[in-house]
Amino acid sequence: MTPRTLLLSLLVGLSLAIPAHAQGFKFSDEDASDKAEEAEKIAKINSLLSTPCRAKIKNQKIMVLIGESRNGLINARQSTYNSHINAINSRLKAMGLRTYTQEQIRQQVAQAEIDAYFKNDADAALNASKKLAANYILRGVIETQATRNLMVNVNQVNINMAFTLTGANGKLISQTSASNASYAGADTSGMALTLINESADEVVATLYSDYCRRAGAQ
């Protein structure tokens, strides 16, 4: 049997083995599902942003800090997450807020204070916000968990980002999170950036909505 004949035989055999309902699947079905999901996401974001308090946050200063938790230890070197912070800052600027660059934060806030802040030291948070005259601090913590996916026999990394928005006085305003999973387990920082780019609009809209309902109403 020639290679061509063998290939044709295999294809015919596979087509016979596929159930009738599976043969009816079309990629257009999956595309329609993706479009519906995206439309639902956009509708949710628009609903969250519909709360009318933009004037209250216009030109308010917000400092974004990101750290990564691994085995109980936090890496809060902000230069490591410059791209992640920029992705968040761009959304905050679009809301009318004023953000800080990594250089501005590095020049005025000691790394020891940032480390203490990620250890839930309220005084450190207060000192950091005072030095930059920040009205709000948005903290993002990346957490990863490596597991073995037995169905496809590959390593899988689950990644979660928890965001906490506080006032300059340390008072909690809002909390939200985003999560994803990947089989490319080594580059957790790259995975986190992908997750931010996919979820940042919804995360920022949630924080904004919570602010409008809580702090903005005071």
N, CA, C and O of each residue as an XYZ file, in Angstrom:
872
protein
N       0.858     -1.197      0.000
C       0.000      0.000      0.000
C       0.890      1.241      0.000
O       1.811      1.354      0.809
N       0.608      2.164     -0.908
C       1.413      3.376     -1.008
C       1.070      4.313      0.145
O      -0.009      4.199      0.727
N       1.974      5.246      0.489
C       1.686      6.211      1.560
C       0.404      6.995      1.308
O      -0.348      7.275      2.242
N       0.151      7.353      0.045
C      -1.062      8.117     -0.274
C      -2.308      7.290      0.004
O      -3.282      7.787      0.569
N      -2.269      6.020     -0.399
C      -3.418      5.133     -0.178
C      -3.648      4.923      1.311
O      -4.786      4.905      1.780
N      -2.540      4.760      2.057
C      -2.636      4.564      3.505
C      -3.266      5.779      4.178
O      -4.115      5.635      5.057
N      -2.853      6.971      3.767
C      -3.399      8.192      4.349
C      -4.896      8.312      4.086
O      -5.662      8.664      4.984
N      -5.316      8.019      2.851
C      -6.731      8.078      2.515
C      -7.539      7.092      3.339
O      -8.651      7.396      3.772
N      -6.968      5.892      3.555
C      -7.657      4.870      4.345
C      -7.845      5.340      5.782
O      -8.903      5.131      6.376
N      -6.813      5.975      6.340
C      -6.898      6.469      7.721
C      -7.953      7.563      7.848
O      -8.716      7.590      8.814
N      -7.991      8.457      6.872
C      -8.965      9.542      6.911
C     -10.390      9.008      6.828
O     -11.279      9.478      7.538
N     -10.601      8.031      5.962
C     -11.922      7.424      5.842
C     -12.308      6.751      7.140
O     -13.444      6.871      7.597
N     -11.341      6.026      7.747
C     -11.619      5.347      9.007
C     -11.974      6.321     10.110
O     -12.880      6.066     10.903
N     -11.265      7.435     10.165
C     -11.552      8.429     11.193
C     -12.920      9.046     10.987
O     -13.642      9.286     11.955
N     -13.287      9.304      9.750
C     -14.589      9.911      9.485
C     -15.721      8.984      9.883
O     -16.774      9.443     10.328
N     -15.516      7.687      9.727
C     -16.542      6.721     10.113
C     -16.642      6.596     11.618
O     -17.703      6.291     12.162
N     -15.490      6.843     12.306
C     -15.463      6.680     13.760
C     -16.049      7.870     14.488
O     -16.429      7.749     15.652
N     -16.133      9.025     13.828
C     -16.656     10.223     14.481
C     -18.170     10.130     14.575
O     -18.827      9.858     13.569
N     -18.750     10.351     15.765
C     -20.211     10.292     15.919
C     -20.886     11.315     15.028
O     -20.297     12.328     14.650
N     -22.147     11.022     14.701
C     -22.891     11.888     13.792
C     -23.018     13.304     14.334
O     -22.914     14.271     13.579
N     -23.248     13.432     15.668
C     -23.430     14.776     16.215
C     -22.137     15.563     16.152
O     -22.158     16.787     16.029
N     -20.994     14.860     16.236
C     -19.713     15.556     16.162
C     -19.448     16.018     14.748
O     -18.842     17.070     14.546
N     -19.899     15.238     13.746
C     -19.692     15.627     12.367
C     -20.457     16.909     12.028
O     -20.113     17.623     11.086
N     -21.490     17.183     12.804
C     -22.271     18.374     12.550
C     -21.657     19.636     13.120
O     -22.169     20.730     12.883
N     -20.547     19.508     13.882
C     -19.894     20.676     14.475
C     -19.262     21.533     13.393
O     -18.664     21.020     12.447
N     -19.398     22.830     13.541
C     -18.773     23.766     12.633
C     -17.998     24.799     13.451
O     -18.408     25.179     14.547
N     -16.867     25.245     12.893
C     -16.100     26.257     13.597
C     -16.907     27.537     13.767
O     -16.662     28.318     14.686
N     -17.858     27.743     12.885
C     -18.702     28.934     13.000
C     -19.508     28.903     14.289
O     -19.835     29.954     14.839
N     -19.839     27.684     14.787
C     -20.552     27.561     16.055
C     -19.704     28.101     17.195
O     -20.180     28.836     18.060
N     -18.430     27.715     17.170
C     -17.510     28.179     18.203
C     -17.291     29.682     18.097
O     -17.217     30.372     19.115
N     -17.186     30.196     16.870
C     -17.015     31.630     16.655
C     -18.213     32.396     17.213
O     -18.051     33.446     17.835
N     -19.410     31.867     16.985
C     -20.617     32.525     17.482
C     -20.627     32.562     19.002
O     -21.044     33.552     19.603
N     -20.165     31.472     19.627
C     -20.101     31.413     21.081
C     -19.109     32.434     21.623
O     -19.380     33.111     22.615
N     -17.949     32.541     20.956
C     -16.933     33.512     21.381
C     -17.463     34.937     21.249
O     -17.239     35.773     22.124
N     -18.165     35.207     20.153
C     -18.709     36.548     19.935
C     -19.772     36.883     20.984
O     -19.855     38.015     21.460
N     -20.572     35.892     21.331
C     -21.608     36.118     22.340
C     -20.969     36.397     23.698
O     -21.425     37.264     24.443
N     -19.918     35.657     24.008
C     -19.214     35.853     25.276
C     -18.573     37.241     25.328
O     -18.630     37.920     26.354
N     -17.965     37.656     24.216
C     -17.338     38.969     24.154
C     -18.377     40.076     24.280
O     -18.143     41.080     24.953
N     -19.529     39.891     23.628
C     -20.604     40.880     23.712
C     -21.120     41.001     25.145
O     -21.421     42.099     25.614
N     -21.221     39.866     25.833
C     -21.672     39.873     27.224
C     -20.667     40.610     28.115
O     -21.049     41.354     29.018
N     -19.375     40.390     27.843
C     -18.320     41.059     28.614
C     -18.380     42.567     28.414
O     -18.282     43.327     29.378
N     -18.541     43.002     27.171
C     -18.617     44.432     26.859
C     -19.834     45.065     27.530
O     -19.758     46.174     28.058
N     -20.951     44.349     27.502
C     -22.173     44.863     28.129
C     -21.975     45.029     29.632
O     -22.453     45.999     30.221
N     -21.273     44.087     30.251
C     -21.012     44.166     31.692
C     -20.133     45.366     32.009
O     -20.393     46.100     32.963
N     -19.075     45.568     31.195
C     -18.166     46.698     31.408
C     -18.919     48.015     31.266
O     -18.763     48.917     32.088
N     -19.734     48.122     30.225
C     -20.504     49.346     30.002
C     -21.464     49.618     31.157
O     -21.687     50.766     31.541
N     -22.023     48.547     31.700
C     -22.931     48.705     32.828
C     -22.193     49.214     34.061
O     -22.696     50.078     34.779
N     -20.999     48.676     34.303
C     -20.195     49.098     35.448
C     -19.759     50.557     35.316
O     -19.673     51.283     36.306
N     -19.485     50.972     34.078
C     -19.000     52.333     33.844
C     -20.135     53.353     33.750
O     -19.879     54.551     33.626
N     -21.364     52.898     33.808
C     -22.497     53.797     33.626
C     -22.764     54.658     34.860
O     -23.482     55.655     34.777
N     -22.185     54.274     36.015
C     -22.384     55.060     37.235
C     -21.781     56.452     37.051
O     -20.593     56.567     36.748
N     -22.564     57.498     37.224
C     -22.096     58.858     36.886
C     -21.292     59.530     38.005
O     -21.846     60.322     38.767
N     -20.001     59.226     38.112
C     -19.172     59.937     39.094
C     -17.775     60.220     38.549
O     -16.818     60.349     39.313
N     -17.665     60.313     37.239
C     -16.356     60.579     36.626
C     -15.770     61.905     37.112
O     -14.561     62.034     37.298
N     -16.648     62.881     37.311
C     -16.165     64.203     37.724
C     -15.450     64.138     39.073
O     -14.550     64.934     39.341
N     -15.854     63.188     39.922
C     -15.267     63.077     41.257
C     -13.855     62.498     41.239
O     -13.068     62.752     42.151
N     -13.530     61.720     40.201
C     -12.195     61.113     40.158
C     -11.275     61.832     39.171
O     -10.091     61.507     39.083
N     -11.802     62.793     38.439
C     -10.986     63.495     37.447
C      -9.777     64.155     38.103
O      -9.906     64.932     39.050
N      -8.599     63.824     37.575
C      -7.314     64.356     38.042
C      -6.928     63.898     39.443
O      -5.960     64.410     40.006
N      -7.667     62.941     40.022
C      -7.246     62.347     41.279
C      -6.018     61.470     41.015
O      -5.923     60.821     39.973
N      -5.081     61.456     41.965
C      -3.828     60.732     41.771
C      -3.928     59.309     42.323
O      -4.404     59.093     43.438
N      -3.470     58.347     41.523
C      -3.517     56.943     41.935
C      -2.168     56.272     41.667
O      -1.593     56.414     40.588
N      -1.684     55.554     42.649
C      -0.419     54.832     42.524
C      -0.699     53.343     42.372
O      -1.418     52.759     43.183
N      -0.140     52.732     41.348
C      -0.334     51.301     41.096
C       0.933     50.552     41.487
O       2.027     50.894     41.039
N       0.780     49.535     42.320
C       1.889     48.682     42.741
C       1.514     47.226     42.460
O       0.381     46.813     42.707
N       2.467     46.457     41.946
C       2.213     45.046     41.656
C       3.329     44.194     42.257
O       4.506     44.545     42.172
N       2.952     43.090     42.855
C       3.907     42.143     43.411
C       3.490     40.725     43.064
O       2.366     40.492     42.620
N       4.392     39.786     43.266
C       4.112     38.382     42.955
C       4.411     37.510     44.164
O       5.499     37.574     44.737
N       3.442     36.701     44.543
C       3.581     35.823     45.698
C       4.019     34.428     45.241
O       3.357     33.787     44.425
N       5.154     33.979     45.791
C       5.656     32.642     45.487
C       6.140     31.983     46.769
O       7.048     32.474     47.441
N       5.518     30.869     47.088
C       5.898     30.110     48.280
C       5.898     30.970     49.536
O       6.768     30.842     50.397
N       4.907     31.847     49.620
C       4.775     32.678     50.807
C       5.612     33.937     50.803
O       5.506     34.743     51.727
N       6.445     34.131     49.788
C       7.293     35.320     49.698
C       6.794     36.232     48.585
O       6.305     35.762     47.558
N       6.922     37.547     48.797
C       6.464     38.529     47.827
C       7.649     39.182     47.122
O       8.554     39.704     47.773
N       7.639     39.151     45.797
C       8.591     39.927     45.006
C       7.885     41.218     44.617
O       6.967     41.207     43.797
N       8.316     42.333     45.207
C       7.652     43.616     44.957
C       8.577     44.603     44.268
O       8.373     45.813     44.367
N       9.586     44.107     43.575
C      10.446     44.982     42.777
C       9.642     45.490     41.593
O       9.375     44.746     40.650
N       9.261     46.745     41.645
C       8.321     47.265     40.665
C       8.863     47.275     39.236
O       8.092     47.186     38.281
N      10.175     47.382     39.085
C      10.762     47.378     37.746
C      10.492     46.070     37.013
O      10.498     46.033     35.783
N      10.255     44.995     37.766
C       9.953     43.692     37.170
C       8.609     43.710     36.457
O       8.396     42.955     35.509
N       7.710     44.565     36.907
C       6.326     44.550     36.419
C       5.962     45.852     35.710
O       4.807     46.278     35.739
N       6.942     46.476     35.080
C       6.706     47.755     34.412
C       5.618     47.650     33.348
O       4.737     48.507     33.270
N       5.677     46.595     32.523
C       4.672     46.425     31.463
C       3.288     46.184     32.054
O       2.291     46.674     31.523
N       3.224     45.437     33.141
C       1.946     45.149     33.791
C       1.314     46.441     34.325
O       0.117     46.683     34.170
N       2.154     47.249     34.954
C       1.668     48.500     35.542
C       1.228     49.466     34.453
O       0.210     50.142     34.598
N       1.984     49.535     33.369
C       1.610     50.416     32.261
C       0.260     50.022     31.662
O      -0.533     50.878     31.271
N       0.011     48.704     31.597
C      -1.261     48.228     31.052
C      -2.435     48.685     31.913
O      -3.495     49.026     31.390
N      -2.245     48.691     33.233
C      -3.285     49.173     34.146
C      -3.381     50.691     34.084
O      -4.475     51.253     34.022
N      -2.215     51.355     34.100
C      -2.210     52.820     34.095
C      -2.934     53.401     32.890
O      -3.627     54.412     33.007
N      -2.777     52.768     31.738
C      -3.417     53.290     30.524
C      -4.934     53.299     30.682
O      -5.599     54.217     30.202
N      -5.487     52.286     31.351
C      -6.938     52.243     31.575
C      -7.359     53.305     32.599
O      -8.400     53.945     32.449
N      -6.544     53.480     33.630
C      -6.872     54.467     34.656
C      -6.833     55.884     34.090
O      -7.676     56.716     34.426
N      -5.849     56.154     33.228
C      -5.759     57.469     32.590
C      -6.996     57.738     31.735
O      -7.497     58.861     31.685
N      -7.475     56.701     31.071
C      -8.672     56.852     30.241
C      -9.891     57.207     31.089
O     -10.853     57.791     30.590
N      -9.844     56.849     32.378
C     -10.935     57.191     33.286
C     -10.807     58.615     33.826
O     -11.712     59.115     34.493
N      -9.678     59.262     33.536
C      -9.464     60.632     34.006
C      -8.548     60.744     35.201
O      -8.317     61.846     35.699
N      -8.013     59.614     35.681
C      -7.117     59.618     36.835
C      -5.689     59.967     36.420
O      -5.318     59.818     35.255
N      -4.909     60.423     37.364
C      -3.497     60.722     37.133
C      -2.656     59.623     37.779
O      -2.814     59.325     38.963
N      -1.780     59.035     37.009
C      -0.969     57.907     37.484
C       0.488     58.322     37.645
O       0.893     59.418     37.256
N       1.266     57.405     38.235
C       2.688     57.645     38.455
C       3.508     56.667     37.633
O       3.135     55.504     37.481
N       4.631     57.147     37.104
C       5.555     56.264     36.407
C       6.385     55.503     37.442
O       6.431     55.882     38.612
N       7.029     54.442     37.004
C       7.891     53.680     37.906
C       9.051     54.529     38.401
O       9.496     54.367     39.537
N       9.538     55.424     37.571
C      10.642     56.288     37.971
C      10.210     57.243     39.083
O      10.963     57.474     40.029
N       9.024     57.787     38.975
C       8.515     58.682     40.017
C       8.353     57.953     41.346
O       8.670     58.498     42.403
N       7.861     56.726     41.287
C       7.690     55.936     42.514
C       9.049     55.579     43.102
O       9.250     55.686     44.312
N       9.979     55.157     42.255
C      11.300     54.738     42.736
C      12.034     55.881     43.410
O      12.734     55.667     44.400
N      11.887     57.090     42.891
C      12.608     58.243     43.429
C      12.082     58.685     44.789
O      12.825     59.256     45.587
N      10.807     58.424     45.058
C      10.214     58.977     46.276
C       9.789     57.952     47.312
O       9.610     58.294     48.481
N       9.626     56.710     46.907
C       9.178     55.684     47.854
C      10.257     54.609     47.979
O      10.679     54.023     46.982
N      10.693     54.359     49.200
C      11.733     53.356     49.433
C      11.201     51.954     49.169
O      10.033     51.660     49.421
N      12.078     51.094     48.658
C      11.666     49.711     48.396
C      11.207     49.025     49.672
O      10.306     48.186     49.646
N      11.834     49.389     50.798
C      11.446     48.789     52.081
C       9.996     49.113     52.428
O       9.295     48.290     53.017
N       9.548     50.312     52.063
C       8.151     50.692     52.326
C       7.203     49.920     51.425
O       6.124     49.509     51.852
N       7.612     49.725     50.171
C       6.779     48.942     49.250
C       6.688     47.499     49.734
O       5.608     46.909     49.725
N       7.813     46.927     50.155
C       7.813     45.562     50.677
C       6.890     45.440     51.886
O       6.132     44.479     52.013
N       6.970     46.444     52.782
C       6.135     46.419     53.986
C       4.658     46.535     53.624
O       3.805     45.914     54.257
N       4.364     47.335     52.601
C       2.974     47.507     52.164
C       2.382     46.186     51.694
O       1.223     45.882     51.975
N       3.191     45.398     50.972
C       2.704     44.105     50.498
C       2.598     43.081     51.632
O       2.064     41.987     51.446
N       3.107     43.445     52.794
C       2.928     42.608     53.985
C       1.795     43.150     54.847
O       1.679     42.831     56.030
N       0.954     43.988     54.213
C      -0.231     44.549     54.870
C       0.115     45.474     56.034
O      -0.598     45.519     57.037
N       1.213     46.208     55.892
C       1.607     47.210     56.872
C       0.882     48.513     56.532
O       1.227     49.181     55.558
N      -0.109     48.868     57.325
C      -0.925     50.049     57.044
C      -0.101     51.333     57.089
O      -0.332     52.248     56.299
N       0.847     51.401     57.999
C       1.685     52.597     58.110
C       2.530     52.791     56.857
O       2.725     53.918     56.403
N       3.029     51.693     56.300
C       3.833     51.774     55.081
C       2.995     52.295     53.926
O       3.470     53.093     53.117
N       1.754     51.846     53.848
C       0.859     52.316     52.792
C       0.594     53.802     52.938
O       0.571     54.538     51.952
N       0.395     54.239     54.170
C       0.126     55.645     54.433
C       1.336     56.512     54.074
O       1.191     57.573     53.468
N       2.539     56.043     54.458
C       3.760     56.787     54.152
C       3.985     56.897     52.646
O       4.361     57.955     52.140
N       3.748     55.785     51.932
C       3.952     55.773     50.483
C       3.002     56.750     49.793
O       3.415     57.498     48.907
N       1.743     56.746     50.194
C       0.765     57.630     49.558
C       1.057     59.095     49.877
O       0.838     59.965     49.033
N       1.554     59.381     51.098
C       1.875     60.756     51.481
C       3.040     61.295     50.665
O       3.019     62.452     50.245
N       4.050     60.471     50.439
C       5.235     60.927     49.719
C       4.907     61.337     48.289
O       5.530     62.243     47.736
N       3.932     60.668     47.698
C       3.556     60.983     46.323
C       2.271     61.797     46.248
O       1.784     62.105     45.160
N       1.727     62.141     47.407
C       0.452     62.857     47.473
C      -0.626     62.106     46.690
O      -1.455     62.712     46.011
N      -0.597     60.779     46.796
C      -1.564     59.950     46.077
C      -2.897     59.918     46.813
O      -2.942     59.799     48.037
N      -3.971     60.026     46.057
C      -5.301     59.914     46.642
C      -5.710     58.456     46.845
O      -6.477     58.134     47.753
N      -5.177     57.569     45.971
C      -5.532     56.148     46.025
C      -4.316     55.285     45.710
O      -3.384     55.717     45.032
N      -4.348     54.073     46.210
C      -3.331     53.070     45.880
C      -4.052     51.828     45.360
O      -4.970     51.317     46.002
N      -3.630     51.353     44.199
C      -4.170     50.111     43.640
C      -3.069     49.067     43.691
O      -2.024     49.213     43.057
N      -3.319     48.015     44.451
C      -2.334     46.947     44.610
C      -2.800     45.684     43.879
O      -3.934     45.235     44.045
N      -1.902     45.128     43.072
C      -2.185     43.870     42.400
C      -1.208     42.808     42.856
O       0.002     43.036     42.845
N      -1.707     41.660     43.253
C      -0.849     40.558     43.705
C      -1.050     39.362     42.786
O      -2.161     38.853     42.644
N       0.047     38.917     42.162
C       0.024     37.757     41.269
C       0.279     36.503     42.092
O       1.257     36.440     42.837
N      -0.581     35.515     41.968
C      -0.390     34.235     42.648
C      -0.472     33.111     41.620
O      -1.370     33.091     40.779
N       0.463     32.186     41.697
C       0.483     31.077     40.745
C       0.473     29.735     41.473
O       0.955     29.606     42.598
N      -0.087     28.753     40.796
C      -0.123     27.394     41.338
C       0.118     26.402     40.207
O      -0.653     26.340     39.249
N       1.188     25.633     40.324
C       1.524     24.646     39.292
C       0.868     23.306     39.618
O       0.946     22.828     40.750
N       0.227     22.706     38.625
C      -0.404     21.401     38.795
C      -0.097     20.542     37.565
O       0.444     21.031     36.573
N      -0.444     19.281     37.644
C      -0.284     18.361     36.524
C      -1.648     18.033     35.968
O      -2.494     17.476     36.668
N      -1.868     18.381     34.691
C      -3.125     18.057     34.034
C      -3.037     16.623     33.517
O      -2.359     16.353     32.525
N      -3.723     15.712     34.194
C      -3.614     14.295     33.866
C      -4.295     13.941     32.543
O      -3.925     12.960     31.898
N      -5.288     14.736     32.138
C      -6.016     14.416     30.908
C      -5.133     14.561     29.673
O      -5.207     13.757     28.744
N      -4.290     15.607     29.678
C      -3.404     15.823     28.519
C      -1.944     15.596     28.883
O      -1.055     15.755     28.046
N      -1.697     15.218     30.151
C      -0.364     14.836     30.624
C       0.674     15.948     30.407
O       1.754     15.709     29.868
N       0.324     17.163     30.837
C       1.267     18.285     30.766
C       1.161     19.091     32.055
O       0.170     19.010     32.780
N       2.209     19.871     32.321
C       2.172     20.765     33.465
C       1.278     21.956     33.160
O       1.313     22.504     32.058
N       0.484     22.349     34.133
C      -0.426     23.469     33.967
C      -0.190     24.464     35.092
O       0.024     24.075     36.240
N      -0.230     25.748     34.761
C      -0.068     26.790     35.768
C      -1.338     27.619     35.835
O      -1.768     28.201     34.839
N      -1.928     27.665     37.014
C      -3.082     28.518     37.248
C      -2.589     29.839     37.817
O      -1.784     29.855     38.748
N      -3.063     30.932     37.270
C      -2.613     32.242     37.725
C      -3.809     33.083     38.130
O      -4.828     33.113     37.441
N      -3.671     33.763     39.253
C      -4.733     34.623     39.762
C      -4.136     35.972     40.127
O      -3.040     36.048     40.683
N      -4.863     37.034     39.811
C      -4.441     38.363     40.210
C      -5.524     38.986     41.075
O      -6.666     39.146     40.645
N      -5.151     39.333     42.295
C      -6.080     39.970     43.219
C      -5.763     41.458     43.280
O      -4.620     41.839     43.534
N      -6.767     42.305     43.050
C      -6.584     43.749     43.056
C      -7.311     44.357     44.249
O      -8.460     44.019     44.534
N      -6.613     45.270     44.947
C      -7.191     45.947     46.102
C      -7.010     47.450     45.928
O      -5.892     47.932     45.745
N      -8.109     48.183     45.986
C      -8.079     49.646     45.877
C      -8.347     50.237     47.250
O      -9.366     49.947     47.877
N      -7.410     51.076     47.713
C      -7.567     51.741     49.007
C      -7.407     53.245     48.841
O      -6.830     53.723     47.864
N      -7.930     53.977     49.814
C      -7.746     55.415     49.836
C      -6.383     55.751     50.406
O      -5.652     54.860     50.839
N      -6.033     57.033     50.411
C      -4.750     57.468     50.952
C      -4.630     57.147     52.440
O      -3.529     56.998     52.969
N      -5.781     57.043     53.107
C      -5.786     56.727     54.533
C      -5.738     55.222     54.794
O      -5.789     54.796     55.948
N      -5.643     54.421     53.750
C      -5.582     52.973     53.905
C      -6.938     52.296     53.945
O      -7.019     51.072     54.052
N      -8.010     53.081     53.859
C      -9.348     52.498     53.924
C      -9.679     51.742     52.637
O      -9.478     52.242     51.530
N     -10.191     50.528     52.813
C     -10.542     49.691     51.668
C     -11.721     50.277     50.902
O     -12.741     50.647     51.483
N     -11.553     50.354     49.563
C     -12.625     50.825     48.696
C     -13.203     49.691     47.864
O     -14.420     49.575     47.720
N     -12.317     48.845     47.310
C     -12.805     47.780     46.430
C     -11.781     46.659     46.328
O     -10.579     46.873     46.489
N     -12.283     45.469     46.059
C     -11.438     44.304     45.795
C     -12.031     43.541     44.619
O     -13.249     43.389     44.525
N     -11.185     43.067     43.732
C     -11.643     42.222     42.630
C     -10.483     41.344     42.190
O      -9.358     41.521     42.658
N     -10.746     40.401     41.297
C      -9.689     39.484     40.872
C      -9.937     39.006     39.450
O     -11.027     39.167     38.900
N      -8.895     38.414     38.869
C      -8.982     37.810     37.537
C      -8.100     36.573     37.552
O      -7.092     36.533     38.257
N      -8.479     35.554     36.771
C      -7.697     34.317     36.778
C      -7.681     33.680     35.402
O      -8.526     33.961     34.552
N      -6.677     32.799     35.200
C      -6.523     32.103     33.938
C      -5.614     30.907     34.163
O      -5.022     30.763     35.232
N      -5.502     30.058     33.166
C      -4.620     28.894     33.242
C      -3.868     28.755     31.934
O      -4.362     29.158     30.881
N      -2.658     28.179     31.998
C      -1.839     28.034     30.806
C      -0.989     26.778     30.932
O      -0.661     26.336     32.033
N      -0.641     26.215     29.786
C       0.269     25.074     29.765
C       1.719     25.513     29.623
O       2.634     24.701     29.762
N       1.934     26.811     29.342
C       3.294     27.346     29.255
C       3.671     27.829     30.645
O       3.583     29.020     30.942
N       4.086     26.912     31.483
C       4.209     27.204     32.899
C       5.411     27.977     33.348
O       5.407     28.449     34.485
N       6.431     28.147     32.563
C       7.661     28.759     33.041
C       7.550     30.272     33.174
O       8.030     30.836     34.157
N       6.940     30.928     32.224
C       6.910     32.386     32.190
C       5.649     32.910     32.871
O       4.698     33.310     32.200
N       5.642     32.908     34.210
C       4.453     33.365     34.932
C       4.256     34.871     34.785
O       3.119     35.344     34.773
N       5.338     35.624     34.675
C       5.220     37.066     34.498
C       4.550     37.390     33.162
O       3.701     38.278     33.078
N       4.949     36.652     32.115
C       4.321     36.838     30.805
C       2.864     36.447     30.820
O       2.035     37.100     30.186
N       2.539     35.372     31.549
C       1.146     34.950     31.682
C       0.320     36.020     32.390
O      -0.821     36.294     32.019
N       0.929     36.625     33.427
C       0.230     37.660     34.177
C      -0.053     38.874     33.300
O      -1.121     39.478     33.396
N       0.905     39.230     32.445
C       0.706     40.362     31.540
C      -0.419     40.067     30.557
O      -1.246     40.933     30.271
N      -0.447     38.836     30.038
C      -1.536     38.438     29.138
C      -2.874     38.526     29.856
O      -3.862     38.999     29.294
N      -2.896     38.067     31.103
C      -4.125     38.101     31.895
C      -4.582     39.542     32.118
O      -5.773     39.840     32.019
N      -3.642     40.432     32.419
C      -3.995     41.838     32.628
C      -4.588     42.433     31.360
O      -5.618     43.106     31.403
N      -3.933     42.182     30.231
C      -4.417     42.740     28.969
C      -5.808     42.219     28.612
O      -6.606     42.925     27.994
N      -6.091     40.974     29.009
C      -7.403     40.394     28.729
C      -8.469     40.890     29.698
O      -9.642     40.983     29.337
N      -8.066     41.209     30.934
C      -9.042     41.465     31.988
C      -9.034     42.889     32.522
O      -9.920     43.252     33.297
N      -8.059     43.709     32.131
C      -7.887     45.027     32.752
C      -9.119     45.916     32.615
O      -9.478     46.620     33.559
N      -9.769     45.892     31.453
C     -10.941     46.743     31.258
C     -12.037     46.415     32.272
O     -12.650     47.309     32.856
N     -12.269     45.119     32.468
C     -13.306     44.708     33.414
C     -12.885     44.973     34.853
O     -13.709     45.371     35.676
N     -11.599     44.753     35.166
C     -11.090     45.006     36.512
C     -11.238     46.481     36.867
O     -11.768     46.821     37.925
N     -10.767     47.360     35.976
C     -10.845     48.803     36.237
C     -12.295     49.265     36.327
O     -12.625     50.102     37.166
N     -13.155     48.733     35.478
C     -14.575     49.101     35.521
C     -15.212     48.686     36.847
O     -16.039     49.414     37.397
N     -14.825     47.509     37.361
C     -15.341     47.039     38.653
C     -14.885     47.947     39.780
O     -15.681     48.320     40.642
N     -13.595     48.306     39.778
C     -13.061     49.192     40.808
C     -13.754     50.552     40.760
O     -14.097     51.126     41.795
N     -13.952     51.053     39.553
C     -14.627     52.346     39.376
C     -16.055     52.293     39.919
O     -16.488     53.196     40.634
N     -16.772     51.240     39.577
C     -18.155     51.101     40.031
C     -18.225     51.043     41.551
O     -19.082     51.681     42.163
N     -17.313     50.271     42.164
C     -17.291     50.176     43.627
C     -16.976     51.525     44.256
O     -17.569     51.906     45.265
N     -16.034     52.243     43.647
C     -15.693     53.575     44.170
C     -16.923     54.490     44.137
O     -17.224     55.181     45.111
N     -17.620     54.480     43.012
C     -18.789     55.343     42.867
C     -19.870     54.996     43.895
O     -20.537     55.886     44.425
N     -20.037     53.726     44.168
C     -21.090     53.305     45.104
C     -20.693     53.524     46.556
O     -21.559     53.712     47.410
N     -19.387     53.502     46.850
C     -18.942     53.591     48.248
C     -18.303     54.936     48.532
O     -18.942     55.825     49.095
N     -17.043     55.089     48.145
C     -16.321     56.321     48.466
C     -16.941     57.525     47.786
O     -17.034     58.602     48.375
N     -17.368     57.338     46.536
C     -17.901     58.472     45.782
C     -19.199     59.013     46.347
O     -19.562     60.164     46.103
N     -19.888     58.188     47.094
C     -21.187     58.619     47.632
C     -21.039     59.355     48.954
O     -22.001     59.930     49.462
N     -19.824     59.337     49.513
C     -19.603     59.936     50.819
C     -19.342     61.426     50.699
O     -19.133     62.099     51.708
